[in-house]
Amino acid sequence: MKENAAQSLTCNNGNERIDPYGFERHHDFESYKEMMNEYVAVLNRRSMRWSKLLQEKPHVEKNLTVKRYVRKGVPNEHRARIWMAASGAQEQLESKPGYYQSLLAMEHDTKLKETIHTDMHRTFPDNILFQGKAEPSLQTALYKVLLAYGHHNKAIGYCQGMNFIAGYLIIITKDEEKSFWLMDALLGRILPEYYSPAMLGLKTDQEVLGELVKTKAPAVGQLMAQYPGIWTLVVSRWFICLYIDILPIETVLRVWDCLFYEGSKVLFRVALTLIIHHQPEILRARSLPDVCECFKQITSGAFTLDCHTFMQKIFTEPGSLSKTTIDKLREKCRQRILEEESRQP
């Protein structure tokens, strides 16, 4: 059995409180450690089941068993492999050998280089693996992945938020090329137009969430309707960062397991669960600043830290949420946004 996550927590006289992913946890180290001590039994059980499944069927295919396994969590040692297979990134990597290296070898756009470079020191300053003095520092790999992606997808180039996504991918895969192809799967197929200059996909999905809240938590829907543009204020970071720095890392990774396997619908399930579960607190808000503060608060604490229970909740609390429903709402909200934008001077 590989070293488990709870065993690789480090605590050095209280000064160095670092989780298995390199993040310093000064404020919640004890509660994180407690959660991991319980969660490790789940991780070990899942690890054995995944190992058995992958021995029997080395080629990861999409079926109900794998879907159930993914929802229950992918152990870290199998994450890169499952994400690559489920998202179609592995297929892309194999069909275009040498492509990633060729992007790095080409002449680079100066403006793109400068923009990415500016964000380097802002990416996970609380992670020891990304600090300049780290050996080797993951900053170099991060820079290369973002630079290659900027040339690969010129319509997007580089947009803030992408640095955090690429950073998480590098932490998990420990491989530049795999991180590049997973970025391609996320930005090109799973989250279309989230990062394009007009960000139409992101704007649409924020409005879709608003429509879903009207039906799944009508009282919250009524409250939010008093504040035009509220959804952009409270959830744009949830979606654009895919819950990085919003939810605890173990929870984010569990959400990503499902995101790579089931697609963007999962982002709505997470948002709806947070909102439905915290309806009483949200409904106590009496002003716009109150609402914004409440949406910040509901993403932290015991409910989101216990990733295993939280993930069970996202598939039960919001009730049914079909792809057809999402697609219809996306079409409706997209048209509304385009009409409103066309009326603007």
Secondary structure per residue as TSV (DSSP state, phi and psi in degrees):
chain	resnum	aa	ss	phi	psi
A	1	M	-	360.0	134.1
A	2	K	-	-67.8	159.3
A	3	E	-	-57.7	130.1
A	4	N	-	-86.9	167.2
A	5	A	T	-62.4	-38.6
A	6	A	T	-65.5	-35.3
A	7	Q	T	-70.2	-26.2
A	8	S	T	-93.8	10.9
A	9	L	-	-70.7	136.8
A	10	T	E	-118.2	141.6
A	11	C	E	-142.2	113.6
A	12	N	E	-114.8	98.8
A	13	N	T	51.1	29.5
A	14	G	T	78.9	-9.1
A	15	N	T	-84.8	-39.5
A	16	E	E	-109.5	104.7
A	17	R	E	-120.0	95.4
A	18	I	E	-124.1	134.5
A	19	D	-	-85.8	175.4
A	20	P	T	-63.5	-11.0
A	21	Y	T	-102.4	2.6
A	22	G	S	96.3	0.8
A	23	F	B	-83.7	133.7
A	24	E	B	-78.5	131.0
A	25	R	-	-122.8	80.1
A	26	H	T	-74.3	-34.6
A	27	H	T	-91.5	-32.9
A	28	D	T	-125.7	26.3
A	29	F	H	-59.7	-42.9
A	30	E	H	-65.3	-46.0
A	31	S	H	-67.7	-34.5
A	32	Y	H	-65.0	-43.5
A	33	K	H	-63.2	-41.9
A	34	E	H	-59.4	-47.9
A	35	M	H	-60.7	-45.3
A	36	M	H	-64.5	-34.9
A	37	N	H	-60.6	-35.1
A	38	E	H	-82.3	-39.3
A	39	Y	H	-68.6	-24.9
A	40	V	H	-62.0	-30.9
A	41	A	H	-65.3	-39.7
A	42	V	H	-64.1	-46.2
A	43	L	H	-59.7	-43.8
A	44	N	H	-65.1	-40.2
A	45	R	H	-64.1	-46.2
A	46	R	H	-64.4	-39.5
A	47	S	H	-59.2	-43.8
A	48	M	H	-65.9	-40.2
A	49	R	H	-68.0	-42.0
A	50	W	H	-63.5	-44.2
A	51	S	H	-59.0	-42.4
A	52	K	H	-64.3	-46.1
A	53	L	H	-60.4	-43.5
A	54	L	H	-75.0	-23.1
A	55	Q	H	-71.2	-41.5
A	56	E	H	-72.0	-40.1
A	57	K	-	-131.8	83.2
A	58	P	-	-59.9	-29.1
A	59	H	S	-86.3	114.4
A	60	V	-	-74.6	117.0
A	61	E	-	-116.1	158.9
A	62	K	-	-86.7	116.3
A	63	N	S	-152.7	177.1
A	64	L	H	-63.8	-34.9
A	65	T	H	-64.0	-49.3
A	66	V	H	-63.4	-40.6
A	67	K	H	-59.1	-44.4
A	68	R	H	-63.6	-41.8
A	69	Y	H	-63.1	-42.7
A	70	V	H	-62.9	-44.0
A	71	R	H	-63.0	-29.3
A	72	K	T	-85.9	-2.7
A	73	G	-	109.3	135.6
A	74	V	-	-101.6	123.2
A	75	P	-	-60.8	149.3
A	76	N	H	-54.5	-36.9
A	77	E	H	-67.6	-18.8
A	78	H	H	-106.9	-4.5
A	79	R	H	-58.5	-51.2
A	80	A	H	-56.4	-45.1
A	81	R	H	-63.1	-45.1
A	82	I	H	-69.3	-44.5
A	83	W	H	-59.6	-44.6
A	84	M	H	-62.7	-44.2
A	85	A	H	-70.5	-47.1
A	86	A	H	-66.6	-33.1
A	87	S	H	-89.3	-9.4
A	88	G	T	87.7	0.5
A	89	A	H	-67.6	-35.4
A	90	Q	H	-63.2	-42.1
A	91	E	H	-59.7	-43.9
A	92	Q	H	-63.9	-45.3
A	93	L	H	-58.9	-44.3
A	94	E	H	-71.9	-31.3
A	95	S	H	-81.9	-13.1
A	96	K	S	-130.3	64.1
A	97	P	T	-62.3	137.4
A	98	G	T	81.1	-5.9
A	99	Y	H	-64.8	-44.1
A	100	Y	H	-59.7	-46.1
A	101	Q	H	-63.5	-35.2
A	102	S	H	-66.4	-32.5
A	103	L	H	-66.9	-37.4
A	104	L	H	-72.5	-28.5
A	105	A	H	-80.2	-17.9
A	106	M	S	-75.5	169.6
A	107	E	-	-73.2	133.8
A	108	H	-	-100.3	144.8
A	109	D	-	-66.2	124.4
A	110	T	H	-61.9	-42.5
A	111	K	H	-64.6	-41.0
A	112	L	H	-61.4	-45.6
A	113	K	H	-59.0	-45.3
A	114	E	H	-65.1	-42.8
A	115	T	H	-62.7	-45.0
A	116	I	H	-65.0	-44.3
A	117	H	H	-58.2	-38.3
A	118	T	H	-60.2	-33.5
A	119	D	H	-87.3	-8.1
A	120	M	H	-57.1	-50.4
A	121	H	T	-73.0	-13.5
A	122	R	T	-87.6	-8.6
A	123	T	S	-87.7	110.5
A	124	F	-	49.8	59.6
A	125	P	T	-62.5	-17.8
A	126	D	T	-95.1	16.6
A	127	N	B	-115.4	122.6
A	128	I	G	-65.5	-22.9
A	129	L	G	-75.3	-20.9
A	130	F	G	-103.0	2.1
A	131	Q	S	-78.8	145.8
A	132	G	T	-52.1	-34.5
A	133	K	T	-82.7	-6.6
A	134	A	S	-64.1	149.5
A	135	E	T	-130.0	107.1
A	136	P	T	-82.6	149.4
A	137	S	-	-79.6	132.6
A	138	L	H	-72.5	-6.8
A	139	Q	H	-57.8	-38.8
A	140	T	H	-63.2	-47.2
A	141	A	H	-62.7	-41.6
A	142	L	H	-60.2	-46.7
A	143	Y	H	-59.0	-44.9
A	144	K	H	-66.4	-41.9
A	145	V	H	-62.6	-44.9
A	146	L	H	-67.4	-38.2
A	147	L	H	-65.1	-46.4
A	148	A	H	-61.9	-42.4
A	149	Y	H	-66.0	-38.7
A	150	G	H	-59.2	-35.2
A	151	H	H	-81.9	-30.7
A	152	H	H	-69.1	-41.6
A	153	N	-	-121.5	84.0
A	154	K	T	-67.0	-23.6
A	155	A	T	-65.1	-29.6
A	156	I	T	-99.2	-45.2
A	157	G	-	66.2	-111.7
A	158	Y	-	-136.2	137.0
A	159	C	-	-137.7	140.7
A	160	Q	T	-56.3	140.2
A	161	G	T	109.5	-34.7
A	162	M	H	-66.3	-30.2
A	163	N	H	-63.0	-38.0
A	164	F	H	-69.6	-40.0
A	165	I	H	-64.9	-48.1
A	166	A	H	-61.4	-37.9
A	167	G	H	-60.7	-46.0
A	168	Y	H	-62.9	-41.7
A	169	L	H	-61.9	-40.5
A	170	I	H	-68.2	-39.7
A	171	I	H	-58.7	-42.0
A	172	I	H	-80.7	-47.1
A	173	T	H	-81.9	-27.1
A	174	K	-	54.4	33.2
A	175	D	-	-150.2	121.4
A	176	E	H	-62.5	-48.7
A	177	E	H	-65.2	-40.8
A	178	K	H	-64.6	-40.7
A	179	S	H	-61.4	-40.0
A	180	F	H	-61.3	-47.0
A	181	W	H	-72.4	-28.4
A	182	L	H	-70.7	-36.1
A	183	M	H	-60.1	-43.8
A	184	D	H	-61.0	-41.4
A	185	A	I	-64.5	-45.2
A	186	L	I	-65.6	-54.3
A	187	L	I	-78.2	-29.4
A	188	G	I	-90.9	-34.4
A	189	R	I	-118.4	-45.7
A	190	I	I	-78.1	-36.4
A	191	L	S	-124.2	63.5
A	192	P	T	-61.9	134.8
A	193	E	T	64.5	22.8
A	194	Y	S	-75.3	-35.5
A	195	Y	S	-113.9	6.7
A	196	S	S	-68.4	160.1
A	197	P	T	-51.8	-38.4
A	198	A	T	-83.4	-14.3
A	199	M	-	50.0	39.3
A	200	L	H	-63.1	-38.6
A	201	G	H	-63.2	-41.9
A	202	L	H	-65.5	-48.2
A	203	K	H	-59.0	-41.6
A	204	T	H	-61.5	-48.7
A	205	D	H	-66.9	-30.2
A	206	Q	H	-63.6	-41.6
A	207	E	H	-70.3	-35.9
A	208	V	H	-60.6	-43.0
A	209	L	H	-59.2	-42.7
A	210	G	H	-57.6	-42.0
A	211	E	H	-66.3	-41.0
A	212	L	H	-65.4	-38.4
A	213	V	H	-63.7	-36.2
A	214	K	H	-57.6	-35.3
A	215	T	H	-92.5	-33.5
A	216	K	H	-91.1	-25.7
A	217	A	S	-145.0	70.6
A	218	P	H	-54.1	-37.4
A	219	A	H	-63.5	-40.9
A	220	V	H	-67.1	-40.0
A	221	G	H	-56.8	-42.6
A	222	Q	H	-65.4	-42.7
A	223	L	H	-60.6	-46.9
A	224	M	H	-67.0	-29.3
A	225	A	H	-63.6	-19.5
A	226	Q	T	-71.0	-18.1
A	227	Y	S	-119.6	95.6
A	228	P	T	-58.5	138.4
A	229	G	T	76.4	9.7
A	230	I	H	-62.8	-37.2
A	231	W	H	-63.8	-35.5
A	232	T	H	-61.8	-41.4
A	233	L	H	-65.1	-42.4
A	234	V	H	-94.9	-24.5
A	235	V	H	-123.6	0.5
A	236	S	H	-61.3	-37.5
A	237	R	H	-70.9	-32.5
A	238	W	H	-56.2	-48.5
A	239	F	H	-78.1	-45.0
A	240	I	H	-70.4	-29.2
A	241	C	T	-98.1	4.5
A	242	L	T	51.6	41.2
A	243	Y	T	72.7	6.2
A	244	I	T	-65.0	137.0
A	245	D	T	65.3	5.4
A	246	I	T	-106.5	-52.0
A	247	L	S	-107.0	159.4
A	248	P	-	-59.2	149.9
A	249	I	H	-58.8	-41.7
A	250	E	H	-60.9	-37.0
A	251	T	H	-69.9	-42.4
A	252	V	H	-58.8	-45.0
A	253	L	H	-64.9	-36.1
A	254	R	H	-66.9	-38.7
A	255	V	H	-63.4	-42.6
A	256	W	H	-65.5	-34.3
A	257	D	H	-51.8	-47.6
A	258	C	H	-76.0	-32.8
A	259	L	H	-62.3	-46.0
A	260	F	H	-67.9	-31.2
A	261	Y	H	-87.4	-42.1
A	262	E	H	-108.6	-12.3
A	263	G	-	94.2	-173.7
A	264	S	T	-68.4	-14.2
A	265	K	H	-53.1	-32.7
A	266	V	H	-60.7	-34.7
A	267	L	H	-60.3	-36.8
A	268	F	H	-70.2	-39.4
A	269	R	H	-60.0	-42.1
A	270	V	H	-63.9	-49.2
A	271	A	H	-61.2	-45.6
A	272	L	H	-64.0	-38.8
A	273	T	H	-63.5	-44.0
A	274	L	H	-60.4	-42.7
A	275	I	H	-72.0	-47.9
A	276	I	H	-62.7	-43.8
A	277	H	H	-64.8	-30.5
A	278	H	T	-109.9	25.8
A	279	Q	H	-51.2	-47.8
A	280	P	H	-56.4	-44.1
A	281	E	H	-64.6	-43.5
A	282	I	H	-63.2	-41.8
A	283	L	H	-70.3	-13.9
A	284	R	T	-80.2	-11.9
A	285	A	-	-64.6	135.1
A	286	R	-	-114.5	-1.5
A	287	S	S	-154.5	169.5
A	288	L	H	-59.9	-47.0
A	289	P	H	-59.4	-36.1
A	290	D	H	-60.0	-46.4
A	291	V	H	-61.6	-47.3
A	292	C	H	-60.9	-42.6
A	293	E	H	-64.7	-41.1
A	294	C	H	-62.9	-41.9
A	295	F	H	-66.4	-26.9
A	296	K	H	-71.2	-42.7
A	297	Q	H	-68.7	-35.4
A	298	I	T	-70.9	-8.7
A	299	T	T	-91.8	-7.1
A	300	S	S	-117.8	174.9
A	301	G	S	101.2	-176.0
A	302	A	H	-60.8	-35.3
A	303	F	H	-61.2	-43.9
A	304	T	H	-88.0	-21.8
A	305	L	H	-70.1	-36.4
A	306	D	-	-78.6	81.7
A	307	C	H	-60.9	-33.9
A	308	H	H	-68.2	-45.8
A	309	T	H	-68.3	-40.7
A	310	F	H	-58.3	-43.8
A	311	M	H	-67.8	-31.4
A	312	Q	H	-65.6	-38.9
A	313	K	H	-65.6	-37.6
A	314	I	H	-65.5	-21.0
A	315	F	T	-96.7	0.6
A	316	T	T	-121.1	-49.2
A	317	E	T	-58.3	-44.2
A	318	P	T	-75.3	-7.4
A	319	G	-	73.4	-159.1
A	320	S	-	-71.5	145.6
A	321	L	-	-152.3	87.5
A	322	S	-	-83.8	157.5
A	323	K	H	-62.4	-35.3
A	324	T	H	-61.2	-45.0
A	325	T	H	-59.0	-48.4
A	326	I	H	-60.9	-46.1
A	327	D	H	-60.8	-41.8
A	328	K	H	-64.4	-45.2
A	329	L	H	-64.7	-38.0
A	330	R	H	-61.9	-43.3
A	331	E	H	-62.3	-45.5
A	332	K	H	-62.4	-48.4
A	333	C	H	-69.2	-37.4
A	334	R	H	-61.0	-46.7
A	335	Q	H	-61.3	-41.8
A	336	R	H	-62.8	-43.3
A	337	I	H	-64.2	-44.8
A	338	L	H	-63.2	-39.5
A	339	E	H	-65.0	-44.1
A	340	E	H	-63.7	-41.2
A	341	E	H	-67.9	-33.7
A	342	S	H	-70.9	-23.0
A	343	R	H	-82.6	-16.8
A	344	Q	-	-72.4	140.0
A	345	P	-	-66.0	360.0
